[in-house]
Amino acid sequence: NVISSGIIYNSFSEEIKTRVKSAGINNDSSGDIFFETVDGKIIIYGNSNEITKKNTVLEQILKDLKNDNVYYSIIDLRISDNPVVK
């Protein structure tokens, strides 16, 4: 998953790359990849399956959140067909 986090980061759009401060892997049995943004938000990416789909969903979520001026702390993309924003 360490290598996968680099592959995922490189697949991000330039706009998302500028938002990402760090990457990590959950220290539990899931080993989910996550990213922390410069403003303290967490993006739980899960594994490296469906990178293109997850990136498209992430871009749309970020656009919608910005347009609606919604407060959030976590974006969970582990299930790309059903992302969760908390």
QUIPETA-V208683 format. One record per pair of residues at least 24 apart in sequence whose C-alpha atoms are under 8 Angstrom apart, sorted by the first residue. I is the first residue (numbers start at 0). J is the second residue. Records with the same first field share a line. If there is no record, write none. Layout:
I = J  J
This chain:
0 = 24  30  31  32  46  47
3 = 46  47
4 = 32  47
7 = 47  50
10 = 50  51  54
11 = 54
15 = 58
39 = 72
40 = 71  72  73  74
41 = 72  73  74
42 = 73  74  75  76
43 = 73  74  75  76  77
44 = 75  76  77
45 = 76  77
46 = 77
49 = 79
52 = 79
53 = 79
56 = 82
